[in-house]
Amino acid sequence: MRVIDLRTVPVRAGFFADDQAAIKAGAAHDGFNYRGDPVTPGFTTTRQAGEALSVLLFLDDGSVAQGDCAAVQYSGAGGRDPVFSAAAAARDITEHLVPLLLGAELTSFCELAELVDRHRTPTGSLHTAIRYGVTQALLDAVAQSRRLTMAEVVRDEYATGVELAPVPMFAQTGDEQYTNADKMILKQVDVLPHGLINNVETKLGPRGELLEGYLGWLVDRISELRPTAGYRPRLHFDTYGTIGLAFDGDIAAVAEYLAGLGRLAAPYQLTVEHPIDAGSRDAQIEIYVHLLAELRRLGADVRIAVDEWCNTLEDIELFVQRRAADVIHVKTPDLGGINNTIEALLLVRAHGLLAYCGGTCNETDRSSQVSAHLAMACGAGQVLAKPGMGVDEGLMIVGNEMARVTAIAGTRRERHAQLA
């Protein structure tokens, strides 16, 4: 089967693109918007509507494969590509990838994905969001050509040895820290709440007291609302480097604070994502190695997750080699081609760290579905319920896709066993 045409169409992203630097510098809420001018290049306002672009591959048997180009909420932060423009992406795809893919035979997803991901233009690599969306469409195309699910194609081509089953889901509250946490508890979400701790004064507290208060409330709330006595979620907060800001980068003080959070979280396992922003990849690795050693010295039951400055497959390889985190956030849009996401998840899992198949609230329904296939095929430790910040929608999209894939793969396995 071959690709006979490629078209693109602008679509809606699941949330907004936000200027993280402006927010951390004190941009104040104005209703749902933020006051103040943007700081990060490429932003026209501190908060702007997210953009996405659907890629449609027309195949010679009449079927159509699809994937969505999308970028993270905090574009341009932590070494990431600039804020995404659907119009610019459509032009780049037409100029650079249409000639590359027209007539391509759908024999190997891995080979086609690498062809796209490694393609260079006179100005360098294509935007990560472009490579992300086009390789999604290629995976769908190969899956359709083989009459398999995308998860089965990944499992087979990469020999992951994984039995396809739902992966624990991780939901995020956004700014609705209390209402959305209630939703998660009532729906027995596996990992919660993210919390969006992105500002020292309003979310963390000058000495971390606001997060401590919220964590204490959450632990009590789980006991109050949990539908079954056996419900025992993992707790995971994203702190966007604010803890380091509050404690002036003092590793020992940060570790003491995190150890205290671990005690407050009991009996639940606690993960804290991006407690300190070191300003570069290499510095981030060194600081996290030091922080983890300090936490071990204190006997703290807290796991550290890396996000910012760990954007590419090469970055992830370095963090894994140094064991500079307990949880690696494989942030799918930041890695470009989904072939990189697959390799990253398998690498992290092989080294005994928790492989978090993440992403962003600013993705689409389609990219979220594809991520569910990748997480299942690679045996990820958790997958982000995305897109959006409403909780219910992301849980539905990712959870339902995993349920369908499990049923399809299970039925196929049963039939093969009967014929054997």
C-alpha positions as CSV (number, residue, x, y, z in Angstrom):
1,M,0.0,0.0,0.0
2,R,1.2,3.5,-0.8
3,V,0.6,7.2,0.0
4,I,-1.0,8.9,-2.9
5,D,-1.8,12.3,-1.4
6,L,-1.1,14.4,1.7
7,R,-3.4,17.2,2.9
8,T,-3.4,19.4,6.0
9,V,-6.2,21.2,7.8
10,P,-6.1,23.6,10.8
11,V,-7.9,22.1,13.8
12,R,-8.4,23.1,17.5
13,A,-5.9,22.3,20.2
14,G,-7.2,21.2,23.6
15,F,-6.1,24.2,25.6
16,F,-3.9,27.3,25.3
17,A,-0.2,28.2,24.8
18,D,1.1,30.1,27.9
19,D,4.2,32.1,28.4
20,Q,5.7,30.3,31.4
21,A,8.4,32.9,32.0
22,A,5.9,35.7,32.2
23,I,3.7,33.7,34.6
24,K,6.6,32.8,36.9
25,A,7.7,36.4,36.8
26,G,4.3,37.4,38.3
27,A,1.8,37.9,35.4
28,A,-1.6,38.1,37.3
29,H,-4.8,36.3,36.4
30,D,-7.5,38.5,34.8
31,G,-10.4,36.1,34.8
32,F,-9.1,33.2,32.7
33,N,-6.6,35.4,31.0
34,Y,-3.3,36.9,32.3
35,R,-2.4,40.5,32.6
36,G,0.9,41.8,31.3
37,D,3.1,41.5,28.3
38,P,4.7,38.3,27.1
39,V,8.4,37.6,27.8
40,T,9.2,34.5,25.7
41,P,9.9,35.2,22.0
42,G,7.1,34.1,19.6
43,F,4.2,34.9,22.0
44,T,1.9,37.8,21.2
45,T,0.1,37.6,24.5
46,T,0.9,35.8,27.8
47,R,-2.0,33.4,27.1
48,Q,-3.0,32.6,23.5
49,A,-5.3,30.0,22.0
50,G,-3.4,26.8,21.1
51,E,-3.1,25.9,17.5
52,A,-3.0,22.4,15.8
53,L,-2.8,21.0,12.3
54,S,-4.3,17.7,11.1
55,V,-2.2,15.7,8.6
56,L,-4.3,13.5,6.3
57,L,-2.6,10.7,4.3
58,F,-4.6,9.3,1.4
59,L,-3.8,5.7,0.6
60,D,-4.1,3.9,-2.6
61,D,-6.9,1.6,-1.2
62,G,-9.1,4.5,-0.5
63,S,-8.5,4.7,3.2
64,V,-7.2,7.9,5.0
65,A,-4.7,8.0,7.9
66,Q,-4.5,10.9,10.3
67,G,-2.3,12.5,12.9
68,D,-2.2,15.9,14.5
69,C,0.6,18.4,14.8
70,A,0.5,20.1,18.3
71,A,2.9,21.7,20.7
72,V,3.1,21.9,24.5
73,Q,1.3,24.6,26.6
74,Y,4.6,26.1,27.7
75,S,6.3,26.4,24.3
76,G,9.7,28.1,24.2
77,A,10.4,27.2,27.9
78,G,13.1,24.8,29.1
79,G,14.9,24.5,25.8
80,R,11.7,23.7,23.7
81,D,10.8,24.8,20.2
82,P,8.9,28.1,19.8
83,V,5.2,28.5,20.0
84,F,3.5,26.6,17.2
85,S,1.9,28.2,14.1
86,A,-0.5,26.0,12.1
87,A,-0.2,28.2,9.0
88,A,3.6,28.1,9.1
89,A,3.5,24.3,9.6
90,A,1.2,23.7,6.7
91,R,3.6,25.6,4.4
92,D,6.6,23.6,5.7
93,I,4.8,20.3,5.2
94,T,3.8,21.2,1.7
95,E,7.3,22.3,0.8
96,H,9.4,19.7,2.5
97,L,7.4,16.6,3.3
98,V,4.9,16.2,0.5
99,P,7.7,15.4,-2.0
100,L,9.3,13.1,0.5
101,L,6.1,11.0,1.2
102,L,4.1,10.9,-2.0
103,G,4.4,7.4,-3.4
104,A,6.0,6.1,-0.2
105,E,5.3,2.4,0.4
106,L,4.0,1.5,3.8
107,T,6.3,-1.3,4.6
108,S,7.9,-0.1,7.8
109,F,6.7,2.5,10.3
110,C,10.1,2.8,11.9
111,E,11.9,3.5,8.6
112,L,9.3,6.1,7.5
113,A,9.2,7.8,10.8
114,E,13.0,8.2,10.9
115,L,12.9,9.5,7.3
116,V,10.6,12.3,8.5
117,D,12.2,12.9,11.8
118,R,15.7,13.2,10.4
119,H,14.7,15.4,7.5
120,R,16.7,18.6,7.4
121,T,15.8,21.9,5.6
122,P,18.1,24.7,4.8
123,T,17.3,26.2,8.2
124,G,17.6,23.0,10.2
125,S,15.1,20.5,11.6
126,L,11.3,20.9,11.1
127,H,9.4,22.1,14.2
128,T,8.9,19.2,16.7
129,A,5.1,19.6,16.3
130,I,5.3,18.9,12.6
131,R,7.4,15.7,13.1
132,Y,5.0,14.7,15.9
133,G,1.9,14.9,13.7
134,V,3.2,13.5,10.5
135,T,4.7,10.4,12.2
136,Q,1.4,9.8,13.9
137,A,-0.3,9.7,10.5
138,L,2.4,7.3,9.2
139,L,1.8,5.0,12.2
140,D,-1.9,5.0,11.5
141,A,-1.3,4.4,7.8
142,V,1.0,1.4,8.4
143,A,-1.6,0.0,10.9
144,Q,-4.4,0.3,8.4
145,S,-2.3,-1.4,5.7
146,R,-1.7,-4.3,8.1
147,R,-5.3,-4.3,9.5
148,L,-3.8,-3.9,13.0
149,T,-4.1,-1.4,15.8
150,M,-1.3,1.2,16.1
151,A,-0.3,-0.4,19.4
152,E,0.2,-3.8,17.7
153,V,2.4,-2.3,15.0
154,V,4.6,-0.7,17.6
155,R,4.7,-3.8,19.7
156,D,5.7,-5.9,16.7
157,E,8.2,-3.6,15.0
158,Y,10.0,-2.7,18.2
159,A,9.7,-6.2,19.7
160,T,8.6,-4.7,23.0
161,G,7.3,-8.0,24.4
162,V,4.4,-6.2,26.1
163,E,1.0,-7.7,26.5
164,L,-1.4,-4.8,25.5
165,A,-3.3,-3.6,28.5
166,P,-4.5,-0.2,30.0
167,V,-1.7,1.9,31.5
168,P,-2.3,3.9,34.8
169,M,-3.7,7.3,33.9
170,F,-2.5,10.6,35.3
171,A,-4.9,13.6,35.4
172,Q,-4.1,17.3,36.0
173,T,-6.3,19.8,37.7
174,G,-5.2,23.0,36.1
175,D,-6.2,26.0,38.2
176,E,-9.3,24.2,39.5
177,Q,-7.3,22.5,42.2
178,Y,-10.2,21.5,44.4
179,T,-13.1,20.8,42.1
180,N,-11.0,18.8,39.6
181,A,-9.3,16.8,42.4
182,D,-12.8,15.8,43.6
183,K,-13.6,14.6,40.1
184,M,-10.4,12.5,40.0
185,I,-11.1,10.9,43.4
186,L,-14.7,10.1,42.4
187,K,-13.5,8.5,39.2
188,Q,-10.6,6.7,40.9
189,V,-7.9,8.1,38.8
190,D,-4.6,6.2,39.2
191,V,-2.3,9.2,39.5
192,L,-3.3,12.8,40.6
193,P,-3.5,15.8,40.8
194,H,-0.6,17.7,39.0
195,G,-1.8,20.8,40.9
196,L,-0.3,23.4,38.5
197,I,2.1,24.8,41.1
198,N,3.5,27.5,38.7
199,N,3.8,30.6,40.9
200,V,5.6,31.0,44.2
201,E,3.3,33.6,45.7
202,T,-0.1,32.2,44.7
203,K,0.4,28.4,44.4
204,L,3.5,27.3,46.4
205,G,3.8,29.9,49.1
206,P,7.0,31.9,50.0
207,R,8.2,28.9,52.1
208,G,6.0,26.3,50.5
209,E,3.1,26.6,52.9
210,L,0.4,26.8,50.2
211,L,1.4,23.5,48.7
212,E,1.7,21.9,52.1
213,G,-1.9,23.0,52.9
214,Y,-3.2,21.7,49.6
215,L,-1.4,18.4,49.9
216,G,-2.9,17.9,53.4
217,W,-6.3,18.7,52.1
218,L,-5.9,16.3,49.3
219,V,-4.9,13.4,51.5
220,D,-7.9,14.0,53.7
221,R,-10.2,14.4,50.7
222,I,-9.2,11.0,49.3
223,S,-10.3,9.4,52.6
224,E,-13.6,11.3,52.5
225,L,-14.6,10.7,48.9
226,R,-12.9,7.5,47.7
227,P,-15.6,5.1,46.3
228,T,-13.9,2.0,47.5
229,A,-11.6,1.3,50.5
230,G,-9.0,-0.1,48.2
231,Y,-8.5,3.0,46.2
232,R,-4.9,4.1,46.7
233,P,-3.7,6.6,44.0
234,R,-0.2,7.9,43.5
235,L,0.2,11.6,44.1
236,H,2.2,13.6,41.5
237,F,2.7,17.4,41.6
238,D,4.3,19.6,38.9
239,T,6.0,22.5,40.6
240,Y,7.6,24.3,37.6
241,G,10.8,25.1,39.4
242,T,9.1,27.1,42.0
243,I,10.5,25.2,45.0
244,G,14.0,26.1,43.9
245,L,12.9,29.8,43.6
246,A,11.4,29.8,47.1
247,F,14.4,28.3,48.7
248,D,17.0,30.3,46.7
249,G,18.4,27.2,45.0
250,D,19.6,25.7,48.3
251,I,19.6,21.9,47.6
252,A,19.6,20.9,51.2
253,A,16.7,23.2,52.0
254,V,14.8,21.9,49.0
255,A,15.4,18.3,50.0
256,E,14.2,19.0,53.6
257,Y,11.0,20.6,52.2
258,L,10.4,17.7,49.9
259,A,11.0,15.2,52.6
260,G,8.3,17.0,54.7
261,L,5.9,16.7,51.7
262,G,6.6,13.0,51.6
263,R,5.6,12.7,55.2
264,L,2.4,14.7,54.6
265,A,1.5,12.5,51.6
266,A,1.6,9.3,53.6
267,P,0.3,6.7,53.0
268,Y,0.4,7.6,49.4
269,Q,3.5,7.6,47.1
270,L,4.6,11.1,46.2
271,T,6.3,12.3,43.1
272,V,7.4,16.0,42.6
273,E,8.0,17.1,39.1
274,H,10.5,19.9,38.3
275,P,11.2,21.2,41.8
276,I,14.2,23.2,40.6
277,D,15.0,24.8,37.2
278,A,18.7,24.9,36.7
279,G,18.6,26.8,33.4
280,S,20.3,24.2,31.2
281,R,20.3,20.5,30.5
282,D,23.7,19.8,32.0
283,A,23.1,21.9,35.1
284,Q,19.7,20.2,35.5
285,I,21.3,16.8,35.5
286,E,23.9,17.8,38.1
287,I,21.4,19.4,40.4
288,Y,19.1,16.4,40.3
289,V,21.9,14.0,41.0
290,H,22.8,16.1,44.1
291,L,19.1,16.4,45.1
292,L,18.4,12.7,44.8
293,A,21.5,11.9,46.9
294,E,20.3,14.4,49.6
295,L,16.8,12.8,49.6
296,R,18.3,9.4,50.0
297,R,20.5,10.7,52.9
298,L,17.3,11.9,54.6
299,G,15.5,8.7,54.0
300,A,12.7,10.6,52.2
301,D,10.0,8.7,50.4
302,V,9.7,11.1,47.5
303,R,10.3,10.6,43.8
304,I,11.7,13.3,41.5
305,A,10.3,13.6,37.9
306,V,12.2,15.4,35.2
307,D,10.4,17.6,32.6
308,E,12.1,20.8,31.5
309,W,15.5,20.5,29.9
310,C,14.8,16.8,29.1
311,N,13.1,17.3,25.7
312,T,14.9,15.1,23.2
313,L,15.8,11.4,23.0
314,E,19.4,12.4,23.6
315,D,18.4,14.4,26.7
316,I,16.5,11.4,28.1
317,E,19.5,9.1,27.4
318,L,21.7,11.4,29.5
319,F,19.3,11.7,32.4
320,V,18.8,7.9,32.4
321,Q,22.6,7.2,32.3
322,R,23.2,9.5,35.3
323,R,19.9,8.3,37.0
324,A,19.2,12.0,37.5
325,A,15.5,11.3,38.2
326,D,13.1,8.6,39.4
327,V,10.4,9.4,36.8
328,I,11.2,10.5,33.2
329,H,8.5,12.6,31.6
330,V,8.6,11.6,28.0
331,K,6.8,14.7,26.8
332,T,5.5,13.4,23.5
333,P,5.3,16.7,21.4
334,D,8.8,17.7,22.5
335,L,10.5,14.6,21.1
336,G,9.3,15.3,17.5
337,G,8.7,12.0,15.7
338,I,6.8,9.5,17.8
339,N,9.6,7.0,16.9
340,N,11.6,8.9,19.5
341,T,8.8,8.6,22.1
342,I,8.8,4.9,21.6
343,E,12.6,4.5,22.0
344,A,12.6,6.8,25.0
345,L,9.8,4.9,26.8
346,L,11.5,1.6,26.2
347,L,14.9,3.0,27.3
348,V,13.5,4.3,30.5
349,R,11.7,1.1,31.3
350,A,14.7,-1.0,30.6
351,H,16.7,1.0,33.1
352,G,14.2,0.5,35.9
353,L,12.9,4.0,36.0
354,L,9.2,5.0,35.7
355,A,8.4,5.8,32.0
356,Y,5.8,8.5,32.0
357,C,4.2,8.9,28.6
358,G,3.1,12.5,29.0
359,G,2.5,15.4,26.8
360,T,0.4,18.5,27.3
361,C,-3.2,19.7,27.8
362,N,-2.7,21.7,24.5
363,E,-2.8,18.6,22.3
364,T,-5.8,17.2,20.4
365,D,-8.1,14.2,20.7
366,R,-6.2,12.4,17.9
367,S,-2.7,12.9,19.3
368,S,-4.0,11.8,22.7
369,Q,-5.4,8.6,21.2
370,V,-2.1,7.8,19.4
371,S,-0.2,8.4,22.7
372,A,-2.4,5.8,24.4
373,H,-1.3,3.3,21.8
374,L,2.4,4.2,22.4
375,A,2.0,3.9,26.2
376,M,0.4,0.5,26.0
377,A,2.8,-0.9,23.4
378,C,5.9,0.3,25.4
379,G,4.6,-0.7,28.9
380,A,4.7,2.8,30.3
381,G,4.3,3.3,34.0
382,Q,1.7,6.0,33.5
383,V,0.1,8.0,30.7
384,L,-1.3,11.5,30.7
385,A,-5.1,12.0,30.4
386,K,-5.2,14.6,27.7
387,P,-6.0,17.0,26.2
388,G,-7.6,19.9,28.1
389,M,-7.8,20.8,31.7
390,G,-11.4,19.6,32.5
391,V,-10.3,16.1,33.7
392,D,-13.3,14.3,32.3
393,E,-12.5,14.7,28.6
394,G,-8.9,13.6,28.8
395,L,-9.8,10.5,30.9
396,M,-12.5,9.6,28.4
397,I,-10.4,10.0,25.3
398,V,-7.3,8.2,26.6
399,G,-9.1,5.7,28.8
400,N,-11.6,4.7,26.1
401,E,-8.9,4.3,23.5
402,M,-6.9,2.0,25.8
403,A,-10.1,0.0,26.6
404,R,-10.8,-0.5,22.8
405,V,-7.2,-1.5,22.0
406,T,-7.2,-4.0,24.9
407,A,-10.4,-5.6,23.6
408,I,-9.3,-5.7,20.0
409,A,-5.8,-7.2,20.8
410,G,-7.3,-9.6,23.3
411,T,-9.9,-10.9,20.8
412,R,-7.3,-11.3,18.1
413,R,-5.0,-13.2,20.6
414,E,-7.9,-15.6,21.5
415,R,-8.7,-16.3,17.9
416,H,-5.0,-17.1,17.1
417,A,-4.9,-19.4,20.1
418,Q,-8.1,-21.2,18.8
419,L,-6.5,-21.7,15.4
420,A,-3.2,-22.9,16.7
